[in-house]
Amino acid sequence: MAINGDTDREGAPILEANLLQDYVKFPRNVGAFLGFIWNQLDNKEIDQERAQEMLDQVGEWISVCESQQPKWKTWNC
């Protein structure tokens, strides 16, 4: 079940709430990176294509955090 609502540029508070609800392991400062991307885009320092590349990198970063956590029987697998 998704948590919906308004967020700021860093995805707060909804992005983190959804990730936590789904037990997704993610970098603590992921929101700061999202905010940076939005600011760069708004200031026309990057275009939409570059913003998408950066968002993809953030997604990959989250995936790495998720896949690299220890997996222990009776704890999380």
Secondary structure, 3 states (H helix, E strand, C coil): CCCCCCCCCCCCCHHHHHHHHCCCCCCCCHHHHHHHHHHHHHCCCCCHHHHHHHHHHHHHHHHHHHHCCCCCCCCCC
